Amino acid sequence: MTPLHASSVPVTLCQLTRRRHTHGHSSRSNPSNRIAAKTKSLLDSNDRTLPCCNCRLRFGHHTSPRSRPPARARRRRRRRAAMETLMVDRVHSSLRLFMHRNAIFLCERLCAQFPSETNVQLLATCYLHNNQPYAAYHILKGKKLPESRYLFATSCFRINLLREAEETLCPVNEPNMEVPSGATGHYLLGVIYRCTGRISAAAEQFTQALTLDPLLWSAYEELCILGIAEDTDECFSESTALRLQQEHTSTPTLVKSNFANENRVLSSRVSASLGDISPKQIKQLHANNIAEVSGYPHVRPTALHVQNSSTSNVPQFDTPSPTAAQNTISGDAPTKQKANGVNQPLRRKYMDEARLKKVSGRLFNSDSTSIPRRSERLKDTATNSNSNTSQFGGNGTGHSSGKLRVNSSTPSKLCSTAIHSVQVRKGKPRATENFDEGSRYEVIDEMWTDNISGTSSSVSTADGRSFEQDKAERILLQDSKLALGIRELLGLFRTLGEGFRLSCLFKCQEALEVYRKLPESQFNTGWVLCQVGKAYFELVDYLEADRYFELAHRLSPCTLDGMDIYSTVLYHLNEEMRLSYLAQELISIDRLSPQAWCAVGNCFALRKDHETALKNFQRSVQLDSRFAYAHTLCGHEYSALEDYENSIKFYRCALQVDERHYNAWYGLGVVYLRQEKFEFAEHHFRRAFQINPRSSVLMCYLGMALHSLKRNEEALEMMEKAIAADKKNPLPKYQKALILLGLQKYQEALDELERLKEIAPHESSMYALMGKIYKQLNILDKAVFCFGIALDLKPPAADLAIIKSAMEKVHLPDELVEDDL
């Protein structure tokens, strides 16, 4: 026969070093360097060299799927896992208790001891909670997990690195990559798009976020601010309620399955920790089984027919308690756990039933002579089974649900068999005890399963049916309550969302009617009252706005949102003392809030100290560069100081933050009107009017720009709309009279001024215009009378000289009089 080639036959290392294995280091017939050289050459040239069974542990080979690391390594790994779990729990606890510095310290130790990306994410979360986005940015740069990407994008957004945040959420080179964190990720991407002026892309992201999470109010709020939010009946519809109900009814099942898996892992870990216990300690463990069982009160092993004395809301699983495995030394589990468990040393189950039967036959052979003696021992100890059963199960029904106890209908054979499965080895030699550990546990598992199957037939099917019926009824009741709660919540969202949407569209009267539909408990909250106050502010009803803002501030004194508008309301009402008190109070609450510095600026603006007011408004911009109203107020102060260049700059900054901030468009129009750039003024007033088409002030200023452009018919039409929109506003009536005067419609102008007198009887400019019209009609006595009343009303210094000059020249011909009024 042709000899086999050396490379075709697997060669073990022990065959090469048999003399070394046999004689140890004392044999010197073959030099060690020769053996080492031959071994190395075979290892290099022959990939099929295998270690023998005695050398696998020595050479680090683990070919068997059942092989395990040494016990010391397992214990060290368990200790490290326990340490990591404890540190993570302490970090989360510190974050819940707002101990951010302590959380950062612990999490830094955690990342040093256990460097993983998950722990880095937790450290970044701690940095963000402690307002350290730069630190979070540094440790998360380059991470690829979705959660890391979202945290990194959040850090970039906070430090105003918008481009890098966008590339992290939506990489350019990977367009098909999903946005991390679902709805919140889409919302953050939408905010980035809005800040960079891409309104349509931002609206798409906000819509996607709202589709993924209909209860994400911030996304709907952003859509309302953009002016493109859909009706709430469509956004929070019945189909949305059904989808939410399906999601929340499927969540408990997922939680139950996760909880069951956690208990399976816990059971396998406890069983693995018992793998090194010697048989001599088993009896002692069984004697202390009651104390061990009470350690795991949350698991209900259905295989043992455990009965709980009290009803529990914890779901029932087929997974047995780890302590039940300790008590019986077998820890038999249902089929589900056998499928999910991995490397469970205490319960080594094999799919090969032939091997199980072979092992069982080896221990309990029917031909063996030890059967009669074993049977005699079983019969002798049968009388002690009752005491063993009571020791295993507890004392009666008075125990808590945390204790395991055997069903009263279960024979005492159950526990006696488990005990004697240990006692049968008591008299055997030590060498017999150290036979295959897995086979021993398999036999005990088989005995336990056989006894359990015999006792399970004693449970009545009627109890099982009643239990299933009760469970089904409870599930139906919970589902009905959940459906009712979801519908109530969506109904509340519909009312709040519709009111906010109408307010953002400046349909303030309709918004007020919607807000009044809210229940009293919801209406009397700071947010709703501030929204009502803003609606009255847009309607130029400052008294009602003041009332609701004051009530909101009284109910929620530490809420700063909307206080900037409240300070403007007090500015228009000339409430200097109340405005000063409000500014001091807001500064004492939070001196780093932009709203507080806006209130301080309005206080100085009311005192005509425009330079100090400007410094406070700039402080507000410095604290929050995305606060559009602060930019607008800076523009107003620069306009009052006649620094139109800087005024235009701040107005445009406000529009970069919020394109629909109509106050900035209005401010630009006023600047261009004063610079006599009437076409630019008309453009900006029209843009503001398109955003807020119900503002009487905007209509009036647009009419003034049209009148300056000699488009008097359009100007008159716009003034009529302004008067109809707000009959209490005196400005459009006065401007209409000016337009009629320019058209030489003197009587109509006088009629309009007479109507204006009823609204604003103490307006000096109105009487000055009436005096001018009477002079044109050559009714000089009435003209002098009107000019006198205008002087008595103490007009502004700029108008005072003009009125005196007109009064002195009342008897002069019109050709010699310059028209300054």
C-alpha positions in Angstrom: 0.0 0.0 0.0 1.1 3.5 -0.8 1.8 5.4 2.4 -0.3 8.4 3.1 1.3 11.7 2.7 2.1 13.6 5.9 -0.1 16.5 5.0 -3.2 14.3 4.5 -3.3 13.0 8.0 -4.1 15.2 11.0 -1.2 15.2 13.4 -1.6 16.1 17.0 0.9 17.9 19.0 1.0 15.1 21.6 2.1 12.7 18.9 5.1 14.9 18.2 5.9 15.4 21.9 4.8 12.1 23.3 8.1 11.6 25.2 7.8 15.0 26.8 4.2 14.2 27.8 5.1 10.8 29.2 8.3 11.5 31.0 8.1 15.3 31.6 11.1 17.5 31.6 13.4 14.8 33.2 13.8 12.9 29.9 16.8 14.2 28.0 17.1 11.5 25.3 15.8 13.9 22.7 16.9 17.5 22.9 14.1 20.0 23.4 15.3 22.2 20.6 14.7 19.3 18.1 11.2 18.8 19.3 10.4 22.5 19.2 11.9 22.9 15.7 9.9 19.9 14.4 6.7 21.1 16.0 7.2 24.6 14.6 7.8 23.3 11.1 4.7 21.1 11.2 2.6 24.0 12.5 3.8 26.2 9.7 3.4 23.7 6.9 0.4 21.6 8.0 -2.7 23.6 8.9 -4.5 20.4 10.0 -2.3 19.9 13.1 -4.6 19.4 16.1 -4.0 19.3 19.8 -5.2 16.3 21.6 -7.9 16.4 24.2 -5.4 16.8 27.1 -3.6 19.8 25.5 -6.6 21.8 24.3 -6.7 23.9 27.4 -2.9 24.2 27.5 -2.7 25.5 23.9 -5.9 27.7 24.1 -8.0 25.6 21.6 -11.7 25.5 22.2 -13.1 23.2 19.5 -16.1 21.9 21.5 -19.1 24.2 21.6 -19.7 23.1 25.2 -16.2 24.1 26.4 -16.1 27.0 28.9 -13.4 29.3 30.2 -11.9 28.6 33.6 -14.0 29.3 36.6 -11.7 32.1 37.8 -12.2 33.9 34.4 -15.9 33.5 34.6 -16.1 34.9 38.1 -13.9 37.8 37.1 -16.1 38.5 34.1 -19.2 38.4 36.3 -17.6 40.8 38.7 -16.7 43.2 35.9 -20.2 43.0 34.5 -21.7 43.7 38.0 -19.4 46.7 38.4 -20.3 48.1 35.0 -24.0 47.7 35.7 -23.7 49.4 39.1 -21.9 52.3 37.7 -24.4 52.8 34.9 -27.2 52.7 37.4 -25.5 55.3 39.5 -25.0 57.6 36.5 -28.7 57.4 35.6 -29.7 58.0 39.2 -27.5 61.1 39.3 -29.0 62.4 36.1 -32.5 61.9 37.5 -31.6 63.8 40.6 -29.9 66.6 38.6 -26.5 65.9 40.0 -24.8 66.5 36.7 -21.2 66.9 38.0 -21.5 63.6 40.0 -22.8 61.9 36.9 -19.9 63.2 34.8 -17.4 62.0 37.3 -18.9 58.5 37.5 -19.3 58.2 33.8 -15.7 59.2 33.1 -14.6 56.4 35.5 -17.0 54.1 33.7 -15.6 54.9 30.3 -12.0 54.5 31.6 -12.8 51.1 33.1 -15.1 49.8 30.3 -14.4 51.7 27.1 -17.4 51.1 24.8 -19.4 53.4 22.5 -22.5 52.9 24.6 -20.7 54.3 27.7 -19.4 57.1 25.6 -22.9 58.0 24.6 -23.9 58.1 28.3 -21.0 60.4 29.0 -22.0 62.7 26.2 -25.5 62.8 27.6 -24.1 63.9 30.9 -22.1 66.6 29.2 -25.2 67.9 27.4 -27.2 67.9 30.6 -24.4 70.0 32.2 -24.5 72.4 29.3 -21.1 71.3 27.9 -21.8 70.7 24.3 -18.1 71.2 23.3 -17.1 68.2 25.5 -19.8 66.0 24.0 -18.8 67.1 20.5 -15.2 66.1 21.2 -15.9 62.6 22.5 -18.5 61.7 19.9 -16.7 62.9 16.8 -16.3 60.0 14.4 -18.8 57.7 16.1 -21.1 55.7 13.8 -23.9 54.3 15.9 -27.3 56.0 15.4 -27.6 57.2 19.0 -24.0 58.6 18.8 -24.9 60.4 15.6 -28.0 62.0 17.1 -26.1 63.2 20.2 -23.3 64.5 18.1 -25.7 66.4 15.9 -27.3 67.9 19.0 -23.9 69.0 20.3 -23.2 70.6 16.9 -26.5 72.4 16.9 -25.9 73.8 20.3 -22.5 75.2 19.3 -24.0 76.5 16.1 -22.2 74.1 13.8 -25.2 73.6 11.6 -23.5 72.3 8.5 -21.7 69.5 10.5 -24.9 68.7 12.3 -26.8 68.3 9.0 -24.0 66.1 7.6 -24.2 63.9 10.7 -27.9 63.4 10.5 -28.1 63.1 6.7 -24.7 62.2 5.2 -24.2 63.4 1.7 -22.2 60.3 0.6 -24.8 58.0 2.1 -28.2 59.4 1.0 -30.1 56.2 1.9 -29.0 56.2 5.5 -31.8 56.6 7.9 -32.0 59.6 10.2 -31.2 58.5 13.7 -33.6 58.6 16.7 -36.7 58.5 14.5 -39.1 61.4 15.0 -36.7 63.5 17.2 -34.0 63.1 14.6 -36.3 64.4 11.8 -37.3 67.2 14.1 -33.7 68.3 14.7 -33.0 68.1 11.0 -36.0 70.3 10.3 -34.9 72.9 12.8 -31.5 73.0 11.1 -33.1 73.4 7.7 -35.3 76.2 9.1 -32.3 78.0 10.6 -30.5 77.8 7.2 -33.5 79.2 5.3 -34.7 76.0 3.6 -38.3 76.3 4.5 -39.7 73.6 2.2 -37.1 71.0 3.4 -37.8 71.9 7.0 -41.5 71.5 6.5 -40.9 68.1 5.0 -38.8 67.0 8.0 -41.4 68.3 10.5 -44.2 66.5 8.7 -42.1 63.3 8.8 -41.5 63.7 12.5 -45.2 64.2 13.1 -46.0 61.2 11.1 -43.7 59.0 13.1 -44.8 60.5 16.4 -48.2 62.2 16.3 -47.7 63.4 19.9 -44.5 65.3 19.1 -46.1 68.7 19.8 -42.9 70.6 18.9 -43.0 69.4 15.3 -46.6 70.7 14.9 -45.6 73.9 16.6 -42.8 74.5 14.1 -45.2 73.8 11.2 -47.6 76.4 12.7 -44.7 78.9 13.0 -43.9 78.3 9.3 -47.5 78.9 8.5 -48.0 75.6 6.7 -49.5 73.4 9.3 -52.5 71.3 8.2 -55.8 71.3 10.0 -55.8 69.6 13.4 -58.8 67.4 12.4 -56.5 65.8 9.8 -53.3 65.7 11.9 -55.0 64.4 15.1 -57.7 62.4 13.4 -59.4 59.1 14.3 -56.9 57.1 12.2 -54.1 58.6 14.3 -55.9 57.4 17.4 -56.2 53.9 16.0 -52.5 53.8 15.1 -51.5 55.0 18.5 -53.7 52.5 20.1 -52.1 49.7 18.1 -48.6 50.9 19.0 -49.3 51.1 22.7 -51.1 47.8 22.9 -48.2 46.1 21.2 -45.7 47.7 23.5 -46.7 45.8 26.6 -46.2 42.5 24.8 -42.8 43.6 23.8 -42.0 44.7 27.3 -43.3 41.3 28.6 -41.1 39.4 26.2 -38.0 41.6 27.1 -38.8 41.0 30.8 -39.0 37.3 30.2 -35.7 37.3 28.4 -34.1 39.2 31.2 -35.4 36.6 33.7 -34.1 33.8 31.4 -30.7 35.4 31.4 -30.9 35.9 35.2 -31.9 32.3 35.6 -29.0 31.0 33.4 -26.5 33.3 35.3 -27.6 32.0 38.7 -27.5 28.4 37.4 -24.0 29.0 36.0 -22.9 30.3 39.3 -24.0 27.1 40.9 -22.1 25.0 38.4 -19.0 24.7 40.7 -20.9 23.6 43.8 -19.9 20.1 44.9 -22.5 17.4 45.6 -21.7 17.6 49.3 -23.2 21.1 49.4 -26.4 20.2 47.6 -28.1 18.9 50.6 -27.3 22.0 52.6 -28.7 24.2 49.7 -31.9 22.1 49.7 -32.4 22.6 53.4 -32.3 26.4 52.9 -34.6 26.4 49.9 -37.3 28.6 51.5 -34.9 31.5 52.1 -33.5 31.1 48.6 -36.9 31.1 46.9 -38.0 34.4 48.5 -35.1 36.1 46.7 -36.9 36.0 43.4 -40.6 36.8 44.0 -41.2 38.2 40.5 -41.1 35.0 38.5 -43.9 32.4 38.4 -42.7 28.9 37.3 -45.8 27.4 35.7 -44.1 24.0 35.5 -44.2 23.8 39.3 -47.8 25.0 39.5 -46.8 27.8 41.9 -49.7 29.4 43.6 -49.5 33.1 44.7 -51.5 34.1 47.7 -52.1 37.7 46.3 -52.9 39.0 42.8 -50.0 40.6 41.0 -49.9 42.7 37.9 -46.6 41.1 36.8 -47.1 39.0 33.7 -46.7 35.3 34.0 -44.0 33.5 32.2 -43.0 29.9 31.5 -39.5 30.6 32.8 -38.8 28.9 36.2 -37.2 30.8 39.0 -33.5 30.4 39.4 -34.0 29.5 43.0 -36.3 26.7 42.0 -33.3 25.3 40.1 -31.3 25.6 43.3 -33.9 23.8 45.3 -34.2 20.8 43.0 -30.6 20.8 41.7 -32.0 20.3 38.3 -33.6 23.5 37.3 -35.7 22.0 34.5 -37.2 24.6 32.2 -39.9 24.5 29.5 -39.0 24.3 25.9 -39.0 28.1 25.4 -36.1 28.5 27.7 -34.2 25.6 26.1 -34.4 27.4 22.8 -33.3 30.8 24.1 -30.7 29.8 26.7 -27.1 29.7 25.7 -24.4 27.6 27.6 -26.5 26.8 30.6 -24.2 24.5 32.7 -26.7 23.5 35.3 -29.3 22.4 32.8 -27.5 20.8 29.9 -30.1 19.7 27.5 -29.3 17.9 24.3 -31.4 17.4 21.3 -29.9 13.9 20.9 -32.5 11.8 22.8 -30.5 8.6 22.1 -27.6 10.0 24.3 -30.1 10.9 27.0 -31.6 7.4 27.0 -28.1 5.9 27.0 -27.1 7.9 30.1 -30.3 7.1 31.8 -29.8 3.5 31.1 -26.3 3.6 32.4 -27.5 4.9 35.8 -30.8 3.2 36.1 -30.4 0.0 34.1 -33.3 -2.4 34.6 -30.8 -5.3 34.8 -28.7 -3.7 37.4 -28.6 -5.3 40.8 -28.8 -1.9 42.5 -32.5 -1.5 41.7 -33.9 -3.4 44.6 -31.6 -1.6 47.0 -32.6 1.8 45.5 -36.2 0.9 45.7 -35.9 -0.1 49.3 -34.3 3.2 50.0 -37.2 5.0 48.2 -39.7 3.0 50.2 -38.0 3.7 53.5 -37.9 7.4 53.0 -41.4 7.7 51.6 -42.7 8.4 55.1 -40.5 11.5 55.3 -41.8 13.0 52.1 -44.5 15.2 53.8 -41.9 17.0 55.9 -39.7 17.5 52.9 -42.6 18.8 50.9 -43.5 21.3 53.6 -39.9 22.3 53.8 -39.8 22.9 50.1 -43.1 24.6 49.7 -43.5 26.8 52.8 -46.0 26.7 55.6 -49.5 26.9 54.3 -51.2 29.6 52.3 -50.1 32.4 54.6 -46.9 33.1 52.7 -46.5 36.0 50.4 -46.5 35.7 46.6 -42.7 35.8 46.6 -42.4 32.3 48.1 -42.7 29.2 46.0 -44.8 26.4 47.3 -46.0 23.1 45.8 -49.6 22.7 44.9 -51.5 20.9 47.6 -52.6 18.3 45.2 -49.0 17.4 44.3 -47.9 14.1 45.8 -45.0 13.9 48.1 -43.2 11.8 45.6 -42.2 15.0 43.8 -39.8 16.2 46.5 -38.7 12.9 47.8 -37.5 11.9 44.4 -35.5 15.0 44.0 -33.9 14.5 47.5 -33.1 10.9 46.9 -31.6 11.7 43.5 -28.9 13.3 45.7 -28.9 10.7 48.5 -28.4 7.8 46.0 -24.8 9.0 45.5 -24.0 9.5 49.2 -22.4 6.2 49.7 -20.4 6.1 46.4 -16.7 6.7 46.2 -15.3 10.1 45.3 -14.3 9.0 41.9 -17.8 7.9 41.1 -19.1 11.4 42.0 -16.9 13.0 39.4 -18.4 11.3 36.3 -19.7 13.4 33.5 -21.4 16.4 35.1 -23.7 17.1 32.3 -25.0 13.5 32.2 -25.8 13.6 35.9 -27.9 16.8 35.6 -29.6 15.4 32.5 -30.8 12.4 34.5 -32.1 14.5 37.3 -33.8 16.8 34.8 -35.5 13.8 33.3 -36.7 12.6 36.7 -38.0 16.0 37.6 -39.9 16.4 34.3 -41.5 13.0 34.7 -42.7 13.9 38.1 -44.0 17.3 37.0 -45.9 15.8 34.1 -47.6 13.4 36.5 -48.7 16.2 38.8 -49.8 18.6 36.1 -52.8 16.5 35.3 -54.3 17.3 38.7 -54.9 20.9 37.8 -58.5 21.4 36.7 -59.3 22.7 33.2 -62.1 24.9 34.6 -59.6 26.9 36.6 -57.5 27.4 33.5 -60.4 28.5 31.5 -61.6 30.9 34.2 -58.0 32.3 34.4 -57.9 32.8 30.6 -61.3 34.5 30.6 -60.3 36.8 33.4 -57.1 37.6 31.6 -58.9 38.3 28.4 -61.4 40.6 30.2 -58.6 42.5 31.9 -56.9 43.0 28.5 -60.1 44.2 26.9 -60.7 46.6 29.9 -57.1 48.0 29.6 -57.5 48.4 25.8 -60.8 50.3 26.2 -59.2 52.6 28.8 -56.2 53.1 26.6 -58.4 53.9 23.6 -60.4 56.4 25.7 -57.3 58.1 27.0 -55.8 58.4 23.5 -58.9 60.0 22.2 -59.1 62.4 25.0 -55.5 63.4 24.6 -55.9 63.9 20.8 -59.0 65.9 21.5 -57.0 68.2 23.7 -54.3 68.4 21.1 -56.8 69.3 18.5 -58.1 72.3 20.5 -54.7 73.5 21.5 -53.2 72.9 18.0 -56.1 74.7 16.2 -55.8 77.7 18.5 -52.1 77.9 18.0 -52.3 77.4 14.3 -54.9 80.2 14.0 -52.7 82.5 16.1 -49.7 81.9 13.9 -51.9 82.7 10.9 -52.9 85.9 12.8 -56.5 84.9 12.8 -56.6 86.1 16.4 -60.4 86.3 16.9 -61.0 82.8 15.7 -58.1 81.6 17.9 -59.6 83.2 20.9 -62.9 81.4 20.3 -61.0 78.1 20.0 -59.1 78.7 23.3 -62.4 79.4 25.1 -63.5 75.8 24.3 -60.8 74.5 26.6 -61.8 73.1 30.0 -61.1 75.5 32.9 -58.2 73.4 34.2 -56.4 73.7 30.8 -57.4 77.3 30.1 -56.0 78.6 33.4 -52.4 77.6 32.7 -49.5 79.8 31.9 -49.1 78.7 28.3 -52.7 79.1 27.3 -53.1 82.5 29.0 -49.9 83.8 27.3 -51.3 82.7 23.9 -54.6 84.5 24.7 -52.6 87.6 25.7 -50.6 87.4 22.4 -53.8 87.2 20.4 -55.2 90.4 22.1 -51.8 92.0 21.5 -52.0 91.3 17.8 -55.6 92.7 17.9 -54.1 95.9 19.4 -56.3 95.4 22.4 -53.6 96.2 25.0 -55.8 96.4 28.0 -57.1 92.8 27.5 -53.6 91.6 26.6 -52.4 93.1 29.9 -55.1 91.4 31.9 -54.3 87.9 30.5 -50.5 88.3 30.7 -50.8 89.5 34.3 -52.9 86.5 35.1 -50.4 84.1 33.4 -47.5 85.7 35.3 -49.4 85.3 38.5 -50.2 81.6 37.9 -46.7 80.8 36.7 -44.3 83.4 37.9 -41.2 81.6 36.8 -42.4 81.1 33.2 -40.5 83.5 30.9 -41.9 82.6 27.5 -44.1 85.5 26.4 -42.8 88.0 28.9 -41.1 89.9 26.2 -44.5 90.6 24.6 -45.9 91.4 28.0 -43.2 94.1 28.5 -44.1 95.6 25.0 -47.8 95.7 26.1 -46.8 97.7 29.2 -44.6 99.9 27.0 -47.6 100.8 24.8 -49.8 101.4 27.9 -47.1 103.7 29.4 -47.0 101.7 32.6 -43.5 102.7 33.6 -43.7 101.5 37.2 -45.2 98.1 36.4 -42.7 97.6 33.5 -39.8 98.4 35.8 -41.0 96.0 38.4 -41.5 93.3 35.8 -38.0 93.7 34.4 -36.5 93.5 37.9 -38.5 90.4 38.7 -37.5 88.6 35.4 -33.8 89.4 36.0 -34.0 88.0 39.5 -35.6 84.8 38.1 -33.1 84.2 35.3 -30.6 86.9 34.3 -29.5 84.7 31.4 -32.9 84.7 29.6 -33.3 87.0 26.6 -36.9 87.8 27.6 -35.7 89.4 30.8 -33.3 91.7 29.0 -36.0 92.6 26.5 -38.1 93.8 29.4 -35.2 95.9 30.7 -34.7 97.4 27.3 -38.4 98.3 26.9 -38.2 100.0 30.4 -35.4 102.3 29.2 -37.0 102.8 25.8 -40.2 104.1 27.6 -38.0 106.6 29.3 -36.6 107.7 25.9 -33.1 106.4 26.9 -32.6 104.7 23.6 -28.8 104.1 24.0 -29.3 102.2 27.2 -32.3 100.4 25.8 -30.1 99.4 22.8 -27.5 97.9 25.1 -30.0 95.7 26.8 -31.5 94.5 23.6 -28.0 93.6 22.3 -27.5 91.7 25.5 -30.6 89.7 24.7 -29.3 89.0 21.2 -26.0 87.9 22.7 -27.8 85.4 25.0 -29.9 83.9 22.1 -28.9 84.7 18.6 -32.0 83.0 17.3 -34.4 85.2 19.2 -35.9 87.2 16.3 -37.9 89.7 18.5 -34.7 90.9 20.2 -33.1 91.7 16.8 -36.3 93.6 15.8 -36.2 95.7 19.0 -32.6 96.6 18.3 -33.7 97.8 14.9 -36.4 99.9 16.4 -33.9 101.6 18.8 -31.4 102.3 16.0 -34.3 103.7 13.9 -35.2 106.0 16.9 -31.6 107.1 17.0 -31.8 107.7 13.2 -29.0 105.2 12.6 -30.8 103.6 9.7 -27.9 101.6 8.4 -27.6 99.5 11.6 -31.4 99.5 11.9 -31.6 97.7 8.5 -28.9 95.3 9.5 -30.8 94.1 12.6 -34.1 93.9 10.8 -32.5 91.6 8.3 -30.9 89.5 11.0 -34.4 89.0 12.5 -35.7 87.9 9.1 -32.8 85.4 8.8 -34.0 83.8 12.0 -37.7 83.9 11.2 -38.8 84.8 7.7 -42.4 85.3 8.9 -41.5 87.8 11.6 -43.6 90.6 10.1 -42.4 93.1 12.7 -39.0 93.2 10.9 -40.7 93.7 7.5 -42.6 96.5 9.0 -39.5 98.1 10.5 -37.7 98.0 7.2 -40.7 99.6 5.5 -40.7 102.4 8.1 -37.0 103.1 7.5 -37.4 103.2 3.8 -40.5 105.5 4.2 -38.4 107.9 6.2 -35.7 107.8 3.7 -38.3 108.6 1.0 -37.6 105.3 -0.8 -41.2 104.7 -1.3 -41.0 101.8 -3.7 -38.8 99.8 -1.2 -41.2 100.9 1.6 -44.2 99.7 -0.3 -42.5 96.3 -1.0 -41.7 95.6 2.6 -45.0 96.8 3.9 -46.7 94.5 1.4 -44.6 91.5 2.6 -45.6 92.2 6.1 -49.2 92.6 5.1 -49.1 89.2 3.3 -48.0 87.6 6.6 -50.4 89.4 8.8 -53.3 90.4 6.5 -55.6 91.4 9.4 -53.3 94.1 10.9 -54.9 97.5 10.8 -51.5 99.2 11.4 -49.9 97.4 8.4 -52.8 98.3 6.1 -52.4 101.9 7.2 -48.7 102.1 6.5 -49.1 100.3 3.2 -51.7 103.0 2.3 -49.2 105.7 3.3 -46.6 104.2 1.0 -49.1 104.1 -1.9 -50.1 107.7 -1.2 -46.5 108.7 -1.4 -46.3 107.0 -4.7 -49.3 109.1 -5.9 -51.5 105.9 -6.1 -54.3 107.6 -4.2 -57.1 105.3 -5.2 -55.3 102.2 -4.0 -54.3 104.2 -0.9 -57.9 105.1 -0.1 -59.0 101.5 -0.6 -56.3 100.3 1.8 -57.3 102.9 4.4 -60.9 101.8 4.2 -59.8 98.2 4.9 -57.7 99.4 7.8 -60.7 101.3 9.3 -62.9 98.3 8.9 -60.3 96.0 10.5 -60.0 98.2 13.6 -62.5 100.9 14.1 -60.7 102.1 17.3 -57.5 102.7 15.5 -57.2 106.5 14.9 -54.2 106.4 12.5 -56.1 105.1 9.3 -58.8 107.7 9.8 -56.2 110.5 10.0 -54.3 109.2 7.0 -57.6 108.9 5.0 -58.3 112.6 5.8 -54.8 113.5 4.5 -55.4 111.6 1.3 -58.8 113.3 0.8 -57.2 116.6 1.4 -54.7 115.9 -1.3 -57.6 115.0 -3.6 -59.2 118.3 -2.6 -62.2 116.5 -1.1 -62.4 118.9 1.8 -65.9 118.1 3.1 -65.2 114.4 3.1 -62.0 115.0 4.9 -63.8 117.1 7.6 -66.4 114.4 8.0 -63.6 111.8 8.6 -61.9 114.0 11.1 -65.2 114.6 13.0 -65.5 110.8 13.3 -61.9 110.7 14.5 -62.6 113.3 17.1 -65.0 110.8 18.8 -62.2 108.2 19.1 -59.2 110.5 19.9 -60.5 113.8 21.2 -57.1 114.9 22.6 -55.0 114.4 19.4 -53.3 117.7 18.6 -52.4 116.7 15.0 -56.1 116.1 14.2 -57.0 119.7 15.2 -54.1 121.1 13.3 -55.3 119.3 10.1 -58.8 120.6 10.7 -57.5 124.1 10.9 -55.7 123.7 7.6 -58.8 122.4 5.9 -60.9 125.3 7.3 -58.3 127.7 5.9 -58.6 126.1 2.5 -62.4 126.6 2.8 -61.7 130.2 3.8 -63.4 129.7 7.2 -60.7 131.5 9.0 -62.3 131.8 12.5 -62.7 128.0 12.7 -59.2 127.6 11.4 -57.8 129.8 14.2 -59.9 128.0 16.7 -58.6 124.6 15.7 -55.0 125.8 15.7 -55.5 127.1 19.2 -56.9 123.8 20.5 -53.9 122.0 18.9 -51.5 124.3 20.8 -53.4 123.8 24.1 -53.0 120.0 23.8 -49.2 120.3 24.1 -48.0 118.8 20.9 -44.5 117.4 20.4 -41.7 119.9 20.1 -41.3 119.2 16.4 -45.0 119.9 15.7 -45.2 122.9 18.0 -43.3 125.3 15.8 -45.2 124.2 12.7 -48.6 124.8 14.3 -47.6 128.3 15.6 -46.3 129.2 12.1 -49.6 128.1 10.5 -51.6 130.0 13.0 -49.6 133.2 12.4 -50.1 132.9 8.6 -53.7 132.0 8.6 -54.7 135.4 7.0 -52.1 135.2 4.3 -52.9 133.9 0.9 -52.1 130.2 0.2 -49.5 131.1 -2.4 -47.4 132.7 0.3 -47.8 129.9 2.8 -45.6 126.7 2.7 -47.5 123.5 3.4 -45.7 122.0 6.4 -48.6 120.2 8.0 
